[in-house]
Amino acid sequence: MLTVTEPALERLARRLVRKEAGDDVALRFMRREGGWTLHLDHESAGDMAFTHDGRKVLLLDEAVSRAMADMTLDTRKSGRRSRLKLCHNERCGD
């Protein structure tokens, strides 16, 4: 299962606020050429949902959940801001 750190959940929640997303909308990881991307979406049956302060902030369908089973979503400093960082568990310290 994807591991999502508390700082990453907070960052996702702030992104939803910035995008003025409704309470029934969360971010969903989707595979694209060259990696992963986040899109606004509604929860579907079978989704895995991650919450922050009672709000769903991240959704994964079954296929994405399996593909990300050995990954961690965290944050890293980039200048004055923090950015999301997705890494394989064995390489997260890099």
Backbone atoms as SQL, in Angstrom:
CREATE TABLE atoms (id INTEGER PRIMARY KEY, chain TEXT, resi INTEGER, resn TEXT, atom TEXT, x REAL, y REAL, z REAL);
INSERT INTO atoms VALUES
  (1, 'A', 1, 'MET', 'N', 0.842, -1.175, 0.000),
  (2, 'A', 1, 'MET', 'CA', 0.000, 0.000, 0.000),
  (3, 'A', 1, 'MET', 'C', 0.889, 1.241, 0.000),
  (4, 'A', 2, 'LEU', 'N', 0.489, 2.246, -0.731),
  (5, 'A', 2, 'LEU', 'CA', 1.190, 3.526, -0.746),
  (6, 'A', 2, 'LEU', 'C', 1.229, 4.095, 0.662),
  (7, 'A', 3, 'THR', 'N', 2.384, 4.573, 1.065),
  (8, 'A', 3, 'THR', 'CA', 2.531, 5.274, 2.337),
  (9, 'A', 3, 'THR', 'C', 2.471, 6.759, 2.044),
  (10, 'A', 4, 'VAL', 'N', 1.626, 7.475, 2.777),
  (11, 'A', 4, 'VAL', 'CA', 1.508, 8.927, 2.600),
  (12, 'A', 4, 'VAL', 'C', 1.787, 9.581, 3.946),
  (13, 'A', 5, 'THR', 'N', 2.789, 10.439, 3.982),
  (14, 'A', 5, 'THR', 'CA', 3.163, 11.088, 5.230),
  (15, 'A', 5, 'THR', 'C', 2.181, 12.215, 5.562),
  (16, 'A', 6, 'GLU', 'N', 2.164, 12.596, 6.827),
  (17, 'A', 6, 'GLU', 'CA', 1.299, 13.695, 7.260),
  (18, 'A', 6, 'GLU', 'C', 1.614, 14.999, 6.527),
  (19, 'A', 7, 'PRO', 'N', 2.899, 15.367, 6.344),
  (20, 'A', 7, 'PRO', 'CA', 3.181, 16.584, 5.576),
  (21, 'A', 7, 'PRO', 'C', 2.639, 16.518, 4.140),
  (22, 'A', 8, 'ALA', 'N', 2.680, 15.331, 3.527),
  (23, 'A', 8, 'ALA', 'CA', 2.140, 15.193, 2.171),
  (24, 'A', 8, 'ALA', 'C', 0.626, 15.357, 2.178),
  (25, 'A', 9, 'LEU', 'N', -0.057, 14.789, 3.177),
  (26, 'A', 9, 'LEU', 'CA', -1.512, 14.962, 3.275),
  (27, 'A', 9, 'LEU', 'C', -1.869, 16.436, 3.449),
  (28, 'A', 10, 'GLU', 'N', -1.104, 17.153, 4.262),
  (29, 'A', 10, 'GLU', 'CA', -1.344, 18.589, 4.455),
  (30, 'A', 10, 'GLU', 'C', -1.147, 19.351, 3.143),
  (31, 'A', 11, 'ARG', 'N', -0.114, 19.002, 2.402),
  (32, 'A', 11, 'ARG', 'CA', 0.167, 19.659, 1.111),
  (33, 'A', 11, 'ARG', 'C', -0.963, 19.400, 0.129),
  (34, 'A', 12, 'LEU', 'N', -1.469, 18.170, 0.080),
  (35, 'A', 12, 'LEU', 'CA', -2.597, 17.844, -0.798),
  (36, 'A', 12, 'LEU', 'C', -3.836, 18.645, -0.406),
  (37, 'A', 13, 'ALA', 'N', -4.100, 18.756, 0.898),
  (38, 'A', 13, 'ALA', 'CA', -5.257, 19.515, 1.371),
  (39, 'A', 13, 'ALA', 'C', -5.137, 20.983, 0.958),
  (40, 'A', 14, 'ARG', 'N', -3.945, 21.561, 1.095),
  (41, 'A', 14, 'ARG', 'CA', -3.741, 22.960, 0.681),
  (42, 'A', 14, 'ARG', 'C', -3.956, 23.120, -0.822),
  (43, 'A', 15, 'ARG', 'N', -3.519, 22.134, -1.596),
  (44, 'A', 15, 'ARG', 'CA', -3.710, 22.203, -3.052),
  (45, 'A', 15, 'ARG', 'C', -5.193, 22.207, -3.400),
  (46, 'A', 16, 'LEU', 'N', -5.980, 21.390, -2.697),
  (47, 'A', 16, 'LEU', 'CA', -7.427, 21.372, -2.944),
  (48, 'A', 16, 'LEU', 'C', -8.058, 22.720, -2.606),
  (49, 'A', 17, 'VAL', 'N', -7.640, 23.325, -1.522),
  (50, 'A', 17, 'VAL', 'CA', -8.159, 24.649, -1.150),
  (51, 'A', 17, 'VAL', 'C', -7.780, 25.667, -2.219),
  (52, 'A', 18, 'ARG', 'N', -6.535, 25.648, -2.651),
  (53, 'A', 18, 'ARG', 'CA', -6.068, 26.591, -3.676),
  (54, 'A', 18, 'ARG', 'C', -6.848, 26.444, -4.982),
  (55, 'A', 19, 'LYS', 'N', -7.217, 25.208, -5.308),
  (56, 'A', 19, 'LYS', 'CA', -7.975, 24.962, -6.538),
  (57, 'A', 19, 'LYS', 'C', -9.481, 25.169, -6.353),
  (58, 'A', 20, 'GLU', 'N', -9.873, 25.542, -5.116),
  (59, 'A', 20, 'GLU', 'CA', -11.280, 25.757, -4.778),
  (60, 'A', 20, 'GLU', 'C', -12.136, 24.542, -5.114),
  (61, 'A', 21, 'ALA', 'N', -11.583, 23.351, -4.834),
  (62, 'A', 21, 'ALA', 'CA', -12.279, 22.088, -5.096),
  (63, 'A', 21, 'ALA', 'C', -13.393, 21.888, -4.078),
  (64, 'A', 22, 'GLY', 'N', -14.518, 21.386, -4.525),
  (65, 'A', 22, 'GLY', 'CA', -15.634, 21.081, -3.637),
  (66, 'A', 22, 'GLY', 'C', -15.266, 19.986, -2.651),
  (67, 'A', 23, 'ASP', 'N', -16.052, 19.859, -1.590),
  (68, 'A', 23, 'ASP', 'CA', -15.782, 18.863, -0.553),
  (69, 'A', 23, 'ASP', 'C', -15.861, 17.428, -1.069),
  (70, 'A', 24, 'ASP', 'N', -16.543, 17.215, -2.191),
  (71, 'A', 24, 'ASP', 'CA', -16.685, 15.870, -2.743),
  (72, 'A', 24, 'ASP', 'C', -15.620, 15.551, -3.794),
  (73, 'A', 25, 'VAL', 'N', -14.601, 16.405, -3.901),
  (74, 'A', 25, 'VAL', 'CA', -13.542, 16.240, -4.894),
  (75, 'A', 25, 'VAL', 'C', -12.210, 16.042, -4.171),
  (76, 'A', 26, 'ALA', 'N', -11.387, 15.148, -4.705),
  (77, 'A', 26, 'ALA', 'CA', -10.044, 14.898, -4.160),
  (78, 'A', 26, 'ALA', 'C', -9.071, 14.808, -5.332),
  (79, 'A', 27, 'LEU', 'N', -7.823, 14.640, -5.026),
  (80, 'A', 27, 'LEU', 'CA', -6.803, 14.451, -6.063),
  (81, 'A', 27, 'LEU', 'C', -6.623, 12.960, -6.307),
  (82, 'A', 28, 'ARG', 'N', -6.443, 12.605, -7.571),
  (83, 'A', 28, 'ARG', 'CA', -6.272, 11.198, -7.957),
  (84, 'A', 28, 'ARG', 'C', -4.973, 11.053, -8.731),
  (85, 'A', 29, 'PHE', 'N', -4.157, 10.060, -8.329),
  (86, 'A', 29, 'PHE', 'CA', -2.969, 9.728, -9.103),
  (87, 'A', 29, 'PHE', 'C', -3.380, 8.977, -10.354),
  (88, 'A', 30, 'MET', 'N', -2.793, 9.385, -11.475),
  (89, 'A', 30, 'MET', 'CA', -3.000, 8.701, -12.746),
  (90, 'A', 30, 'MET', 'C', -1.645, 8.528, -13.408),
  (91, 'A', 31, 'ARG', 'N', -1.485, 7.410, -14.102),
  (92, 'A', 31, 'ARG', 'CA', -0.231, 7.118, -14.815),
  (93, 'A', 31, 'ARG', 'C', -0.236, 7.906, -16.117),
  (94, 'A', 32, 'ARG', 'N', 0.891, 8.509, -16.418),
  (95, 'A', 32, 'ARG', 'CA', 1.066, 9.158, -17.708),
  (96, 'A', 32, 'ARG', 'C', 2.459, 8.821, -18.196),
  (97, 'A', 33, 'GLU', 'N', 2.731, 9.095, -19.440),
  (98, 'A', 33, 'GLU', 'CA', 4.046, 8.802, -19.979),
  (99, 'A', 33, 'GLU', 'C', 5.104, 9.536, -19.160),
  (100, 'A', 34, 'GLY', 'N', 6.052, 8.801, -18.648),
  (101, 'A', 34, 'GLY', 'CA', 7.126, 9.399, -17.876),
  (102, 'A', 34, 'GLY', 'C', 6.873, 9.481, -16.390),
  (103, 'A', 35, 'GLY', 'N', 5.715, 9.049, -15.903),
  (104, 'A', 35, 'GLY', 'CA', 5.502, 9.084, -14.459),
  (105, 'A', 35, 'GLY', 'C', 4.054, 9.195, -14.051),
  (106, 'A', 36, 'TRP', 'N', 3.839, 9.896, -12.962),
  (107, 'A', 36, 'TRP', 'CA', 2.520, 10.022, -12.363),
  (108, 'A', 36, 'TRP', 'C', 2.089, 11.482, -12.354),
  (109, 'A', 37, 'THR', 'N', 0.791, 11.701, -12.399),
  (110, 'A', 37, 'THR', 'CA', 0.244, 13.041, -12.317),
  (111, 'A', 37, 'THR', 'C', -0.981, 13.027, -11.415),
  (112, 'A', 38, 'LEU', 'N', -1.324, 14.163, -10.863),
  (113, 'A', 38, 'LEU', 'CA', -2.499, 14.300, -10.004),
  (114, 'A', 38, 'LEU', 'C', -3.575, 15.082, -10.727),
  (115, 'A', 39, 'HIS', 'N', -4.814, 14.589, -10.656),
  (116, 'A', 39, 'HIS', 'CA', -5.970, 15.259, -11.257),
  (117, 'A', 39, 'HIS', 'C', -7.089, 15.331, -10.233),
  (118, 'A', 40, 'LEU', 'N', -7.912, 16.356, -10.334),
  (119, 'A', 40, 'LEU', 'CA', -9.112, 16.432, -9.500),
  (120, 'A', 40, 'LEU', 'C', -10.102, 15.392, -9.983),
  (121, 'A', 41, 'ASP', 'N', -10.770, 14.718, -9.035),
  (122, 'A', 41, 'ASP', 'CA', -11.727, 13.680, -9.416),
  (123, 'A', 41, 'ASP', 'C', -12.656, 13.390, -8.238),
  (124, 'A', 42, 'HIS', 'N', -13.731, 12.685, -8.532),
  (125, 'A', 42, 'HIS', 'CA', -14.668, 12.216, -7.513),
  (126, 'A', 42, 'HIS', 'C', -14.344, 10.768, -7.170),
  (127, 'A', 43, 'GLU', 'N', -14.665, 10.377, -5.965),
  (128, 'A', 43, 'GLU', 'CA', -14.420, 9.006, -5.524),
  (129, 'A', 43, 'GLU', 'C', -15.300, 8.038, -6.293),
  (130, 'A', 44, 'SER', 'N', -14.728, 6.891, -6.643),
  (131, 'A', 44, 'SER', 'CA', -15.451, 5.821, -7.332),
  (132, 'A', 44, 'SER', 'C', -15.444, 4.580, -6.449),
  (133, 'A', 45, 'ALA', 'N', -16.355, 3.666, -6.728),
  (134, 'A', 45, 'ALA', 'CA', -16.402, 2.405, -5.990),
  (135, 'A', 45, 'ALA', 'C', -15.059, 1.697, -6.130),
  (136, 'A', 46, 'GLY', 'N', -14.557, 1.164, -5.035),
  (137, 'A', 46, 'GLY', 'CA', -13.302, 0.437, -5.039),
  (138, 'A', 46, 'GLY', 'C', -12.067, 1.293, -4.829),
  (139, 'A', 47, 'ASP', 'N', -12.230, 2.609, -4.770),
  (140, 'A', 47, 'ASP', 'CA', -11.081, 3.491, -4.552),
  (141, 'A', 47, 'ASP', 'C', -10.540, 3.362, -3.139),
  (142, 'A', 48, 'MET', 'N', -9.235, 3.559, -3.011),
  (143, 'A', 48, 'MET', 'CA', -8.606, 3.729, -1.708),
  (144, 'A', 48, 'MET', 'C', -8.534, 5.240, -1.501),
  (145, 'A', 49, 'ALA', 'N', -8.951, 5.704, -0.336),
  (146, 'A', 49, 'ALA', 'CA', -8.954, 7.138, -0.066),
  (147, 'A', 49, 'ALA', 'C', -8.077, 7.450, 1.135),
  (148, 'A', 50, 'PHE', 'N', -7.329, 8.539, 1.038),
  (149, 'A', 50, 'PHE', 'CA', -6.515, 9.054, 2.136),
  (150, 'A', 50, 'PHE', 'C', -7.140, 10.367, 2.580),
  (151, 'A', 51, 'THR', 'N', -7.237, 10.568, 3.891),
  (152, 'A', 51, 'THR', 'CA', -7.916, 11.747, 4.409),
  (153, 'A', 51, 'THR', 'C', -6.967, 12.607, 5.238),
  (154, 'A', 52, 'HIS', 'N', -7.347, 13.875, 5.334),
  (155, 'A', 52, 'HIS', 'CA', -6.656, 14.832, 6.193),
  (156, 'A', 52, 'HIS', 'C', -7.712, 15.710, 6.837),
  (157, 'A', 53, 'ASP', 'N', -7.730, 15.756, 8.160),
  (158, 'A', 53, 'ASP', 'CA', -8.727, 16.542, 8.910),
  (159, 'A', 53, 'ASP', 'C', -10.156, 16.232, 8.456),
  (160, 'A', 54, 'GLY', 'N', -10.436, 14.941, 8.217),
  (161, 'A', 54, 'GLY', 'CA', -11.781, 14.511, 7.869),
  (162, 'A', 54, 'GLY', 'C', -12.162, 14.674, 6.414),
  (163, 'A', 55, 'ARG', 'N', -11.281, 15.213, 5.599),
  (164, 'A', 55, 'ARG', 'CA', -11.568, 15.403, 4.181),
  (165, 'A', 55, 'ARG', 'C', -10.736, 14.440, 3.349),
  (166, 'A', 56, 'LYS', 'N', -11.364, 13.813, 2.364),
  (167, 'A', 56, 'LYS', 'CA', -10.622, 12.956, 1.442),
  (168, 'A', 56, 'LYS', 'C', -9.781, 13.858, 0.546),
  (169, 'A', 57, 'VAL', 'N', -8.475, 13.584, 0.525),
  (170, 'A', 57, 'VAL', 'CA', -7.569, 14.419, -0.255),
  (171, 'A', 57, 'VAL', 'C', -6.878, 13.662, -1.386),
  (172, 'A', 58, 'LEU', 'N', -6.815, 12.318, -1.299),
  (173, 'A', 58, 'LEU', 'CA', -6.125, 11.535, -2.309),
  (174, 'A', 58, 'LEU', 'C', -6.895, 10.251, -2.581),
  (175, 'A', 59, 'LEU', 'N', -7.057, 9.941, -3.866),
  (176, 'A', 59, 'LEU', 'CA', -7.763, 8.738, -4.301),
  (177, 'A', 59, 'LEU', 'C', -6.837, 7.886, -5.172),
  (178, 'A', 60, 'LEU', 'N', -6.938, 6.573, -4.996),
  (179, 'A', 60, 'LEU', 'CA', -6.218, 5.622, -5.840),
  (180, 'A', 60, 'LEU', 'C', -7.191, 4.540, -6.264),
  (181, 'A', 61, 'ASP', 'N', -7.229, 4.237, -7.566),
  (182, 'A', 61, 'ASP', 'CA', -8.030, 3.087, -7.972),
  (183, 'A', 61, 'ASP', 'C', -7.213, 1.831, -7.699),
  (184, 'A', 62, 'GLU', 'N', -7.813, 0.667, -7.909),
  (185, 'A', 62, 'GLU', 'CA', -7.147, -0.594, -7.551),
  (186, 'A', 62, 'GLU', 'C', -5.829, -0.793, -8.291),
  (187, 'A', 63, 'ALA', 'N', -5.802, -0.490, -9.594),
  (188, 'A', 63, 'ALA', 'CA', -4.587, -0.697, -10.383),
  (189, 'A', 63, 'ALA', 'C', -3.466, 0.224, -9.917),
  (190, 'A', 64, 'VAL', 'N', -3.779, 1.469, -9.662),
  (191, 'A', 64, 'VAL', 'CA', -2.771, 2.422, -9.196),
  (192, 'A', 64, 'VAL', 'C', -2.295, 2.036, -7.791),
  (193, 'A', 65, 'SER', 'N', -3.221, 1.607, -6.965),
  (194, 'A', 65, 'SER', 'CA', -2.859, 1.177, -5.613),
  (195, 'A', 65, 'SER', 'C', -1.850, 0.030, -5.657),
  (196, 'A', 66, 'ARG', 'N', -2.073, -0.926, -6.536),
  (197, 'A', 66, 'ARG', 'CA', -1.123, -2.049, -6.683),
  (198, 'A', 66, 'ARG', 'C', 0.225, -1.549, -7.212),
  (199, 'A', 67, 'ALA', 'N', 0.195, -0.644, -8.190),
  (200, 'A', 67, 'ALA', 'CA', 1.431, -0.146, -8.793),
  (201, 'A', 67, 'ALA', 'C', 2.256, 0.679, -7.811),
  (202, 'A', 68, 'MET', 'N', 1.592, 1.294, -6.835),
  (203, 'A', 68, 'MET', 'CA', 2.281, 2.151, -5.870),
  (204, 'A', 68, 'MET', 'C', 2.490, 1.463, -4.525),
  (205, 'A', 69, 'ALA', 'N', 2.342, 0.158, -4.478),
  (206, 'A', 69, 'ALA', 'CA', 2.384, -0.578, -3.213),
  (207, 'A', 69, 'ALA', 'C', 3.689, -0.390, -2.452),
  (208, 'A', 70, 'ASP', 'N', 4.785, -0.191, -3.139),
  (209, 'A', 70, 'ASP', 'CA', 6.078, -0.046, -2.460),
  (210, 'A', 70, 'ASP', 'C', 6.611, 1.381, -2.568),
  (211, 'A', 71, 'MET', 'N', 5.706, 2.360, -2.574),
  (212, 'A', 71, 'MET', 'CA', 6.111, 3.749, -2.726),
  (213, 'A', 71, 'MET', 'C', 5.661, 4.589, -1.527),
  (214, 'A', 72, 'THR', 'N', 6.297, 5.742, -1.383),
  (215, 'A', 72, 'THR', 'CA', 5.949, 6.706, -0.340),
  (216, 'A', 72, 'THR', 'C', 5.766, 8.074, -0.981),
  (217, 'A', 73, 'LEU', 'N', 4.711, 8.767, -0.557),
  (218, 'A', 73, 'LEU', 'CA', 4.487, 10.159, -0.961),
  (219, 'A', 73, 'LEU', 'C', 4.831, 11.020, 0.245),
  (220, 'A', 74, 'ASP', 'N', 5.784, 11.899, 0.064),
  (221, 'A', 74, 'ASP', 'CA', 6.255, 12.769, 1.133),
  (222, 'A', 74, 'ASP', 'C', 6.435, 14.161, 0.545),
  (223, 'A', 75, 'THR', 'N', 7.041, 15.057, 1.311),
  (224, 'A', 75, 'THR', 'CA', 7.354, 16.392, 0.808),
  (225, 'A', 75, 'THR', 'C', 8.856, 16.611, 0.902),
  (226, 'A', 76, 'ARG', 'N', 9.334, 17.565, 0.128),
  (227, 'A', 76, 'ARG', 'CA', 10.733, 17.987, 0.213),
  (228, 'A', 76, 'ARG', 'C', 10.757, 19.490, 0.031),
  (229, 'A', 77, 'LYS', 'N', 11.731, 20.114, 0.608),
  (230, 'A', 77, 'LYS', 'CA', 11.872, 21.562, 0.496),
  (231, 'A', 77, 'LYS', 'C', 12.386, 21.922, -0.886),
  (232, 'A', 78, 'SER', 'N', 11.780, 22.952, -1.466),
  (233, 'A', 78, 'SER', 'CA', 12.220, 23.483, -2.751),
  (234, 'A', 78, 'SER', 'C', 12.148, 24.999, -2.632),
  (235, 'A', 79, 'GLY', 'N', 13.271, 25.597, -2.316),
  (236, 'A', 79, 'GLY', 'CA', 13.250, 27.029, -2.034),
  (237, 'A', 79, 'GLY', 'C', 12.519, 27.275, -0.730),
  (238, 'A', 80, 'ARG', 'N', 11.550, 28.156, -0.748),
  (239, 'A', 80, 'ARG', 'CA', 10.768, 28.446, 0.458),
  (240, 'A', 80, 'ARG', 'C', 9.559, 27.545, 0.598),
  (241, 'A', 81, 'ARG', 'N', 9.235, 26.798, -0.430),
  (242, 'A', 81, 'ARG', 'CA', 8.028, 25.959, -0.427),
  (243, 'A', 81, 'ARG', 'C', 8.387, 24.488, -0.286),
  (244, 'A', 82, 'SER', 'N', 7.371, 23.721, 0.056),
  (245, 'A', 82, 'SER', 'CA', 7.546, 22.272, 0.040),
  (246, 'A', 82, 'SER', 'C', 6.847, 21.739, -1.203),
  (247, 'A', 83, 'ARG', 'N', 7.408, 20.693, -1.759),
  (248, 'A', 83, 'ARG', 'CA', 6.838, 20.044, -2.938),
  (249, 'A', 83, 'ARG', 'C', 6.602, 18.585, -2.614),
  (250, 'A', 84, 'LEU', 'N', 5.682, 17.964, -3.330),
  (251, 'A', 84, 'LEU', 'CA', 5.443, 16.535, -3.153),
  (252, 'A', 84, 'LEU', 'C', 6.582, 15.747, -3.766),
  (253, 'A', 85, 'LYS', 'N', 6.926, 14.647, -3.112),
  (254, 'A', 85, 'LYS', 'CA', 7.987, 13.763, -3.578),
  (255, 'A', 85, 'LYS', 'C', 7.462, 12.337, -3.518),
  (256, 'A', 86, 'LEU', 'N', 7.436, 11.652, -4.649),
  (257, 'A', 86, 'LEU', 'CA', 7.006, 10.267, -4.730),
  (258, 'A', 86, 'LEU', 'C', 8.241, 9.423, -4.995),
  (259, 'A', 87, 'CYS', 'N', 8.477, 8.437, -4.148),
  (260, 'A', 87, 'CYS', 'CA', 9.678, 7.617, -4.316),
  (261, 'A', 87, 'CYS', 'C', 9.389, 6.159, -3.951),
  (262, 'A', 88, 'HIS', 'N', 10.232, 5.282, -4.482),
  (263, 'A', 88, 'HIS', 'CA', 10.183, 3.879, -4.091),
  (264, 'A', 88, 'HIS', 'C', 10.778, 3.790, -2.691),
  (265, 'A', 89, 'ASN', 'N', 10.191, 2.981, -1.845),
  (266, 'A', 89, 'ASN', 'CA', 10.601, 2.914, -0.450),
  (267, 'A', 89, 'ASN', 'C', 12.097, 2.682, -0.263),
  (268, 'A', 90, 'GLU', 'N', 12.700, 1.845, -1.084),
  (269, 'A', 90, 'GLU', 'CA', 14.123, 1.562, -0.912),
  (270, 'A', 90, 'GLU', 'C', 14.993, 2.730, -1.342),
  (271, 'A', 91, 'ARG', 'N', 14.439, 3.735, -2.034),
  (272, 'A', 91, 'ARG', 'CA', 15.224, 4.870, -2.494),
  (273, 'A', 91, 'ARG', 'C', 14.737, 6.203, -1.945),
  (274, 'A', 92, 'CYS', 'N', 13.914, 6.191, -0.923),
  (275, 'A', 92, 'CYS', 'CA', 13.342, 7.441, -0.425),
  (276, 'A', 92, 'CYS', 'C', 14.364, 8.328, 0.274),
  (277, 'A', 93, 'GLY', 'N', 15.430, 7.790, 0.748),
  (278, 'A', 93, 'GLY', 'CA', 16.430, 8.602, 1.425),
  (279, 'A', 93, 'GLY', 'C', 17.344, 9.344, 0.468),
  (280, 'A', 94, 'ASP', 'N', 17.251, 9.065, -0.825),
  (281, 'A', 94, 'ASP', 'CA', 18.147, 9.699, -1.813),
  (282, 'A', 94, 'ASP', 'C', 17.876, 11.175, -1.941);
